[in-house]
């Protein structure tokens, strides 16, 4: 499809509407529609005789098809297992059978709105819309009122039986298309935006902010919204903060709110956003880091243009005022910005370097831009070779080494200059160029050849090390370079040369560990220098060679060192490279432990002892004397989590407890980051919410505010994935919030919402109850609403048992209730478990458990089985518990306890 020159659509809905119209206007599709109309009873003569009648007939046909496709799209988005891959049964339910040439299903496939994309395990077709965006647009066409997205009777807690689709990610695009529809009254859209802006969730606005962000995105589709200016103003404040007159400072919102508000700002009305962010940029009260945030946003998403020189000067001013805190961010912007005339900007900056006051800042900026513009590298080479001042020379040389690594043009230019200097016997220039080549010309064969020749011919031994060091860096995997370096190692009496050889041989030839070991041992023999001893200890540890000479050299160096850090590093190295149960080293370390008074060194001696001899009493005693603190507990818990994070609920709870008790800020941050890894599923997230919610609901001391912030990050992540009603229920546990206008003097009784949430969270709430009221059997909750075949759920029950830790069946997966019975009675007889069947509330409601299946399960002698039902089932022979029971959890616990009496 090509643009016809008309004005561009303002909304996504208008874009898709035009696309639909063009698709229907294609001759081939008009022909398909006409043939379909004939098959459905309209004659060819009627269609040809009256063009107006034909237009009306085809118009009604398209409207009917669009409506049915919309209902199908809605139904699929409501089903987690379907969404964008539609089952044949679902398509036939809404459009009729594909084989029926008079069905809308047949027509949709002919027009290309639906496509067959595969088959399921039973051989039935799997279908998809022409594109997922069209499925979302068709779904939007089928929504009459915004109550479908957000219940209109919401006050401050979830409305029983209603879904909050505004918080379900698959509905966002549908909502935006609905707001962009031209046939929806503006009053309805205004009401929806207002409801989003004023949404009160009753759980500290975790969902209120999400509703606001959706409103900000929505007004970009509803361009004439009355609330647009107000919404964008608030979103800008959420994203970048605002100035508080009373506090006389700039106030920022929580990190999660800021980040998500900025995402919403990108998707909102940019014309209004531009005005708001320019107000912040021009305000003398707004901090520079906020202005820089806005500049980054403008650049990254091309919100509007800034003149190159204006931008350069503005960024330089911020850099000068905030060099310590914001330099990296500003360098990144300089490096990534798409300048209109890059050479002009580079020349402008080079000219700016003449100003001594801003020279360091402009120098740093140009260094960051060098990877994009070779003119900077050429300038650096010229200034390095001509510099008279040592500090200026060193500055440009070091910078050149950094910015021209691997740059062939720079290497060739330097080699040419090197050969000229060598022929003219200007050794000082050769040494200078060699140091630069050593950093930028790794593996360059021409460079290796020239440097080896120079080493063999020069008589200037004072500067010898410069070229030698350069060769050792350049000659990676080059046999000639390695041979030259090894020869030098055996001849030298300088520990610095040994260190250089060892370091570079390590990089050049990893397998040549014996030569590297020898180099480090020689270095230790030739000096007591603290720095070289440290490097040798690290180097010997990296080679991992169990060498007695190395051990003797390390122990000797440790006895001679006067620096604690070097002492500890040597200890670590000894622990890494010593053979297990090396009696000589163990005896030496025990003697050192007996005579040492420094607590930190004693602890490291104990750790090294235990790494060599895990049962060493000296080491164990010292570890006990240092006793466990919160860090030790944290490390133990993290180790347990790493071993089995999916099923280790005790470790997960321990992490929550450590987070709530420790005063160590680093541990809080670590736990917060690990929660993102370990909260893998729905149950994990509910568990974390139940264990941490007290931190957010209780008073928090001022010095504990970082704890509050870290918990907030955890809760924000959970709220992105947990449906609002479930989050609300877990937060309030149970929810007893009355209507704000009604005085609540009655005892808390189960409401329909409470009952639904208790069922939705039955496994979590039951497991939580067991924490305080232990039972001898593990309850396994089985959700019957997920049975794909309610008349034969044997395989799904078996799968649930396996996930709960039961052993697999040696006879293969049971396919019938009879096979399931044999598995349970034969293979699970020693498992202390009990099964609880229930149905999680769904929309539409679940169909109910099959009585015949329940009675078949009642025949099992093991494990005990009970069922939670909405109404008593007179014919069911299993123990029954009512969903409406206000003491359902207590009743289930009592049943579990009675099983062992």
N, C-alpha and C positions, 0 to 999 in steps of 0.2 A: 504494500500500500504506500502511495506517495502523497506528499502534501499538495493540496490543490490551490494554495495561495491564500486561502481564507485565514481569518484570525485564529491564533492558537487557542486551544481549550484552556479555561481557567482552572478546572478541577479534573481530578481523575475520572469522576463519574461522567463528565462531559466527553472526555477522551474516549472512554469505552462505549459511550452511546453513539458517538460518530463512527467508531469502528464497527459496531453492530450494524448500523445503517448501511455502511459500505459493503459489509459482508453480504447482507441480504440483497443489495442492488446488483451484485455480480450476476451476469447473465446465466451462468450455470446454476447458481443458487435460486434465481427466479424460476428457472425451468423446473428445478426440484420441487419448489413450493407449489407451482401450478399443477404438476403431476400428482403431488400429494392431495391437493384440493380435489382433483378429479376422482382419485381413488376413494375419497371420503364423501362423494355424492354430488359434487359440482361438475357440470358437463363442460367440455371444451367450448361448445357453442356459447354457453352463458359467459364464459370468461372472455371470449373474443368479441362478443357483441357489445358489451358494455364495459368500457375501460374503467369507469368509476366504480362499477360493481366489482370488477376484478381487483381494483386497488383496495376496496373495503374488505373483500374476502381475505386477501393476502395479509392485510394489516391485522385483522382479527386473529388470523392463523399465527402470525409472528408474536402477537401479544400473548396468546395462549401458550405458545411454545416457551417464550421467555418466562412466563409465570411458573410453568411446570419445572423448567430448568432451575429456577430460583428455589422452589420448594425442595428439589433434589439436592441442590448445593447446600441449603440450610441443614437438611437432614444429615448429610455427610459430615459437615463441620461439627455437628453435635455428637458424632460418634467417634471416640478416640481411635478405634481400630480402623476407621474408614478415612475420614478427612479428605485427602486428595487422591486416594485410590479406592474407587467405588466398586462394591460388589455387584454382581449381576442381579442378585435378589433385590438390592436397594434400587437399582436403575429400573428394573421391571415394575417395582412397586409404584414408582412415580410416573414412569413414561410408557409402560407397557412393554410387551416382548419385542425383541429386536426382529424376530422372524415375521411379525405381523406388519405388513407393509402399510397399514393404516394407522399404526401406532406412532406416537410422538418420539418414541425411542428410536424407531427406524429412521425418522426424519432427522433427528438430532445427529445421528451417525452419518447420514448422507451429507448434511451441511457441514460437518466437521466440528460441531460444538462438543461432541463426545468422541473419544477414540478408544478403541480396544488396545490395552497396553500389556496384557498378559493373562495368565490363568492361575486360579488357586489350586490347592491340593486336590480338590474334587473335580477339577476340569472345568469349572464354571469361569466365565469371563471376568476380568478385572478391567474397569474403565476409568478414564480420567477426562477432565474437561480439556478443551483446546489449550488452555494454560490456566495455572492456578489463580492468576489474577482475574480471569473471566469467571471462574467459579465464585470468587469473592464478590464480583460485581453482580452476578445473577442472584446471589444470596441477598445482597443489599436491596435489589429490586423486589424481593419477596417479603421484606420487613415493612409493615405498615406504620408501626409506632415504636418510639425509642424505649418503651417499657420492656421490649424484648431484650434490650441490652442491659438496662438498669431498672429494677422495679420502681415504679413511681411512688409506691407507698413506703419506700425506705425512710426510716427516721435516723436511728443511730445504731442499729444492729440488723443482722441479716433477716430478710423476710422469709418465713418458712416456705419451703417448696419452690422457691424462685432461684434462678441462676443469675449470677452477676457476670455477664459476658464481657463487660468492660474490662475485667481483669484477666480474661483468657486471650492469650496471644493470637490464636488463630482467628479471632473476631476483630482485631484492630483494623485491618484493611477493609473489612465489611462495613464497619462503623464509619470510616472515612468516606467510602463510596456512598453510604446512605446520606451523610451530611452534604455531599456534593450533588445529590439528585435535584434536578430542577422542578420535579413535580411534588416535592414535599414542602408544605407551608413553612414560611420563615418562622412563624410563631412556635411550631413544633421543634424546630432546630434550636431556637433560642432557649426553649424550656429544657432541652437536653443539655446544652452547654451550661446553663445555670445549675442544673442538678449535678453535673460533674464538678463544677467549681465549688459548690456548697456541700459536697459529699462529706458526711460525718460517719466515720467507720467505727468509732468506739474503741479503737485499739491504737491510740496515740498517732493517728494519721499515717500509718504505714501504707494503707490503701487510699487514704485521702489525697496524698501527694500523687499517687499513680493516676487517680481520676483527674487531677488538675493537669498532669502532663498530657493525658489524652485530650483534654479540652484544648490545650495549646496547639497540639497537632491538628485537631479538628477544625479550628477556625481558619486554617489555611485552605480547607476545602469549602467552608462556609464563609465566603469572603466578606459578606455584608453583615457579619455578626455584630450585634450591639455591644457585646462584651469584649471585642477583640483587643482594644487598647488596654483595658483593665487586665485581661489575661496575660498579654505579652509583658506588661509592666511587672506583674507578679512573677512570671517565669524568669524574667531578667534578674529580679532580686534573688530568686531561688538559686539561679545559676552563678551570679557574680557577687551577690551580697548587696548591702545597702548601708548608708551612713546613719548612725544613731546620734541624733542631736543630744539626747539626754546623757548618753555614755561618752559622747565625743570621740567615737571611734567607728571604724568600718566593721560591720557585723557580717559574718558568713554563716551559711547553713551547714548542716552535716555533710560529710563527703559524699555519701550515697545520694543525698538529695541534690547536691551541686552537680554531680556527674550526670544524673538522669535528667535534671532540668536543662543541662546544656545539650543533651541529645534532643530534647523536646524543642529547644530554641532553634536548632538547625531545621526542624520540620515545621516551624510555625510561620506566621506571616512575616516575611523578611523585610518588607517595607516598613512595618511598624517596629520590628526588631532593630533595624538600622538606626532609627531615631533614638531608641532607648540606649543602645550601647554607645552611641556617640555622646550622649549626655554623660555617661560614666567616664569615657575617655577624656572629655573636656573638663571634667570636674577636678578641681585641685584637691578635693577631699578623698578621692578614690586612690588607693595605693597602686604603685607601679606594677606589682605582680598581677593585679586584677586587669590593669590595662593590657599587660602582656598576654594574659589569657584571652582577652577579646581579640587582640591582633592575631593570635594563633587561630582562633575560630574563624575570623574573617578570611585568613589565608587558606586554611585547610578546606573550607567549603565555599570559597569564592563568593562571599556574601556581597561584597562591593569592592571597588578598586581604590587603591591608595597610590599616589604618585611615588615613583622610585626614590627620588632624592629626599622627599618628605619622609618616607618610610625609613631610609637610611639614617637621617638625622635624628628622627624620633627614637629609633632603636639604640643609637649610640648614646643619646642622652640617658635612657633608662639603664644602659650598660654601665655608664660612668657612675651613676648614682647607686647602683645595686650590684656592683661587680662580684662581690663575695657570694651573693645568694642567687643571682639570676643569670649569671654569665652563660652557663650551659644551654639554658633555654633560648637565650637570644642568639647564640651561635647557631643553634639548630634552625632557628627561623631564617637567619641569613643564608644558611647552607641550602635550605629547601625552597626558599621563596623563588617563584617563577618571575624573574626580573624581565622587563620589557627589552632593555638593552644592557646585557650583562657586562660587556667590555666597558661601557660608559661608567657603570657602577664601580668596577674594579679600578679604573683610572681615577675616579673621584676619590676612592678610598686610599689609593697610593699617594695621591696628592695630599690627602688629609694627614698622612704620616709625618709630614714636615712640621706639624704642630706638636711640639714636645709634650704638651699637657695631655694630649689624647693618644700619643703614639702607641702606648702598650695596648690600648683597647682596639685600635684600628689594626695593629699587627695581629692580634688574636683573631679578629674577624677575617682578615685576609687569609690567615692560615687555615681557617675552617672552610673558606671558599676555594682553596687551591685545587681540590679534587675535580672542580668543575671548570677551571680556567687555567691553562698552562702558562699564560702570561705571568701569573704570580710565581710559579716555579722558576721561570727564566729570571725574573727579578731577584728572587732569593739566591740563585746561583751566583749571579753577578755581584750582589752585595756581600755574599760570604767570602768570595775570593779577593774582593777589593777592600775589605774592612781593615782599618788600622787599629781600632779600639778592640781590645780583647773581649770585653763584655758584649759588644755589638756583634763581633765575629761569632762568639759562642752562641749567642741568641739565634742568629740566622742559620748557623751550621746545624744546631739541634733541630730547628724547625724544618730545615731542608731534609734532614734525615727522616723526619716524620711524614712530610707531605709528598715526597717523591719516591716512596718505596715501590719498586717494581716498574717505575716509569722508564721505558726504554729510551725515550728522547733524552731524559735527564742523564741516564747512565752513559749513553754514547757520547754526550757532550763532555761529561766528566772524564771518561776514558781518553778521549782525544786530548784534553788538557793535561792529563797525567803523563801521557807519552811525550808531549812537548816538554814538560818539566823534567822528565827523566833524561831525555836527550840533552837538555841544557844543564843537567846536574843540579837542578833546583830541588833538593831533597825536601825542604820544608813544605813546598807546594804538594809534592807527592804524598807526604805523610797526611796532610790535611785532606786531600781528595780520598786517600785510602780509608780514613775514618768515616767519610760520608758513604763511600761505596760499600763498606762493610755493613751499613745499615739498610741500603736500598737495593743492592744488586745480588741478592741471594741466588745461587745456582747459575749465575751468568758465566758461561765457559770462557769467554774472552777475558773477562775480569780476573778469573782464577789464574789463567795463563800468564797474564801481565804481572800479577802480584807475586807468583812463585818465582818468576824471572827476577823481579826486583829484590826479593829476599836473598836470592843466591848471589846477587851482584853488589848490593850496598855494603858500605863499610861503616855507615853511621849507626852504631849499635845503640846510641842513646834513644833514637826514635824508632828502633827496630820493632818494639812492641806494638806500635800503631798499625803497621802493615800486617804483622803477625795476627793480631786480633781481628783485623778486617778479613784476612784469608780464612780464619777459622769460622767466621760467620757466613761467608759467601759459599765456601766449598761443600755445601750440603750434598751428600751421596756421591761426591767426586773422589775417586780413588787416589788421584794425584795429591789433592789437598789433604786427605786423611793421612797419607804416607808422610807428607812433609811435616804435619803437626805431630805425629807420633815420634818421628826422629828428633824433633826439637825437645819433646818431653823427656827423653832419656839423656839429653845432653845438658839441660838447664839446671841451674842451682837456685833459681828464683821461685819462691812459692806462688807469686802472682802469675807467673807463666803456667805453672801447674794448674792453678785454678782456672785460668782461661782455657787451657787445653781440655780439662775435664768438662767444663760447662759446654764447650762447643762440640766436643766429640759426642757428648750426650745428645746433642741436637742433630749431629751429622750421621751417626751410626749407632742406633739404639742397641744393636746386638753386641757391640764391642764393649761389654761390661767390664771385663778384666782389665783392659787398658784404662778405662775410666776410673775404676777402683784404685789402680796403681797411682794414677794422677792425684787423686784425693789423699791417698796415704802419703805420697811424697810431699804434698802441700802441708800436711800436718807435721811431718818430720822436719820440715825446713823452717817452720815459724810457730810462734805462739799468738800471732795476731788474732784478736777476737773475731773480726769480720770473716777472716779466712777460715777460722775454726767453725764458725756458724755455717758457712757455705759448704764446708767439707762434711759436716754432720748431715746437712740436708741432702747433699749429693750422694753420700754413701747410703742413706736411707732410700733414695730413689732407685739406686741400682739394685737394692735388695739382695746383694751377695753376702753369704754367710762366710766371711773371711776373718780368720783369727788375727791376722796382722792389722786388719781394719779395726777389729774390736780393741786390740791393745792400743792402737793410735788414738781411738776415741776416748778410752778410759784415761789415758795419759793427758789428753787435751782437757778432759773434764776436771781432772785434779789440778791442772794449772790455770784454768780460767778464773777470772775474777768477776765475771758478769753472770747474774742469775739467769737471764734469758738464754744466754749461750749454754749454760749448764743444763737447763731444762731441755733445750733443743737436742743436745747431745744425748741426754737420757732417752728422749723419744726415739732417736735414731737407733740407739742400742736396743731398745725394745722391739723395733721393727726388723732388725737384721740378725738378731741373735737366735741361734737354734734353741728350740724348746728344751728346758731342763739343762742348760749349759751351766754346770756346777761352778765353774771358775767365775763366771760373770755373776751368778746368783750370790756367791760368797762375797764378792767384792761389793755388790749393791747392798747386801745386808749390813756389812761393816759401815758403809757410808750412811745408811739409815740410822744405825745406832749412834753415830757421832754427830749427826746433823741436827741443828736447832731450828732451822727455818721451816715453818709450817708448809709453805707452798712447795718447797723442794722435797720435803718428806712425803707429801702427797704424790708428787710425780715419781719419786723413787718407788713408792708402793705400787703405783699403776704399772711402772716398767717391770717390777718384780713379778706382778700377777700376769703380765703379758707373756713373760718367759716361763713362769711356773704358776699356773692358775690356783694351785692349792697352797701356795707359800704362806705360812702362818704370820711372818713378819708383815707381808703386804696386806693380808686380811685384817690383822690387828690395827694397822694404821688407817685402813679404810673405815673400820668401825669407829675409831677415835674421831674421825672427821664427820661421822654420823650423817644421816639422810636429812636433806632439807627439801624445800619445794622443787628446786631444780632437779635433784635426783629423782624425786617422784615423777616429775614431768618426763624425764628421759625414759624411765621404766615404762610409763604409760604409753609414750610414743612408740617404744619398741614393740609393746604388745599390739598396738594399733597397726603397726606396719606388718606384723605377722598375719593378722586376720582382721582387717578393718571392717569387712562387710558384716561379720557376725559378732564382733566383740563389743557388745553393748556396755558391759561393765567398764571397759576402758574409755568408751565414749562419755559415760556418766562421770568418770573420774576427771576427764578433761574439763567438763563443765564445772566440776567442783573446784579444780585448781584455778580455773579462770575466775571464779567468784571469790577465791580466798587469797591468792598470791598477790604480793605487792610488787612483784618483779614485772616491769613494763614490757621487757623483751619477751618474756614467756607469754604474756597476754597477746602480743602481736603474733607470735609464732602459732599459738593455738587458734587464733582467728583465721590465719592463713590456711592452717591444716583442716579447719572445718570445711573449707571449700572442697577439699579432696575427700574427706571421710563422710560427709553427709550425702551419701549416694542416692538414697531413695526416700520416698515419702515418710516411712516410719522413722528413719534417722532424723529427719528434719523436725517432725512432731516431738520426738524425744528431746532434742536439743532445746526446742521452744519451751517445753514443760519444765526443763531443768534450769533454764536461764531467765525465765520471765520475771522472777522475783527481783532481779537486779534492776530491771527497768521500772518496776512498779513500786519499789521501796525508795526511801530517801537515800541519796548517795552523797558521801562526804566529798568536800571539794577536792581533796588530794586523790580521790578515787575516780575523777572524771574520765581519765583515759580508759578505765574499765568500762564505763558507760558507753564511751565511743566505740570500743571494740565489740561490745555486745550489740550495739546498734547496727554495726556492719553485718554481724551474723544474722540478726533478725531481718534486715533489709533483704539479704540474699534469700532467706526462707520465704519471705512474703512474695517474691517473684515467682515462686513455683507452687505454693500451697493455695488452694481455693480460699477465698475470703471467708466463707462460713466456717471452714475447718480451723483457720487461723484464729478467728474470733472465739470459737468454742474452746480451743486449747489455751488461749490467752486468759479467758475468764474462768473456765473449768469449775463448775459448769456455768453457762451464761444465764444470769438471772436479772439482767438489766431491764427494769420496767420502762414503760413509756414515760417520757419526761413530764407529762402533764397529769399523771395519775400517781397518787401517793400509794406506795406499796407497803401494806401492813400485813400481807398474808405470807404464810410460809412458802418457800420456794417449791414449786411443783413442776413436774416435767411438762414442757410445752411441746407442740409438734416440732418446733425447730430443735429444741434440746434433744428430743428422741431421735431425730434424724442425725444430728451430729454425734450422739452417743453411738449410733450404729455405724456411721461413717468412720469413727475413730475407735471402734470396739477393740481391735487388737492392741492399740496403743494404750487406751485407758485401762484395759484389763492387765496388761503388763506393768503399768504404773502402779496399780492397786496391789499387785503381787509383791512389789518391792517392799511394801510396808506390812503385808499380810501373806507371808510365804505359804505355799502349798507344796505337796509332795509330787504333784503331777504337772507336766508342762502342757498348758492349754494351747491348742492349735486352732486358730479361727479360720474358717473356710467360707469365703464370700460366694454364695450361690448365685448372685446377680451376674457373675462373670462366666457361668457355665455356658459354653457354646451349644451343648446339647443337654438340656435339663433332664431328659429321660434317661441319659446314660453318662453321668459325670465321673465315671470311674477314673479315667486318665487324668483329669484335672485335680481330683482329690489326691491321687498318687503324687502328682507333681508338687502339690502344696506340702505333702508330707516330706518329700525329699528336700525341699527348700528349708524346711524346719529342722533338718539334721537327721532325718530317719535314713537308714541304710537302703540302698537300691535293691530292687527285686532281682534275685538270681535267675528267675524264670522270664525275664523281660517285662516290659511295661504291661500292667493289667489293662485290658480293654473292656472288661465287663465288671459288674458289681460282684459276680461270683469270683472272678479272678482277684479282684481287690480284697474280698473277704479272705481268700486263701493267703494272700500276701500279708495282711494284717495279723491273722491268727498264727501264721507260721513264722514270719520273719520279724514281727514287731512285738512278740509276746513279752520280751524283756524290756520294752520301752515304756517308761512311766509317762504316758501321754493321755490326753483326752481331747476329743474333737468337739468343736462348737460350730454348728452351721448357722449362718445368718445371711441376710441380703442387704447389701449397702444401698441406701436410697439413691436412685438415679432419676434422670429426666429423659424420657418418660419413666414412670415407676416400674420396678422389676415385676416379672410375670408371676412370681410365687414359686415356692419349692414344690416339686412333684411328690404327692403323697405316696405313690407306689415306690418311688426311689427311697423315700424316708423309711418306709416299712422294710424294704430290702436291707437297708443299713442297720435297722434295729436287730437283725438276726446276727450281727457280728458279736462274738463273745469278747473281742478285744479289738481296738480300745473302746472305752465308754464314749458314747456320742450323745449330745444334746442339741436342741434346735431353738433358736430365738425367732419368734413369729409375731406378726401384728395382731392376729386373732387366734384363739384356741382351735386346734385341729382335732376334732373328736376321734377321727379314724387313725390318727398317727400314734404309733406305739413307742416313739422316742420320748424322753423327758423334754418338756416344753417350758420355755420362759417367754413372757410377754415383753414386747418392745416398750410398752407403755408403763412397765413396772418402774416406779420411782427409785427402787433400790435394786435395779437390775445387776449392778456390779457386785453388790453384797450377796445377792441371791446366787450368782454364778460362783463366787468364791466359796460359799457354803456348800454348794453342790460338789465342787472339786474336793473340798476337805472331807465330805461324807463318803467319797469313793473309796477311801482307804480305811474306813471303820468296819 
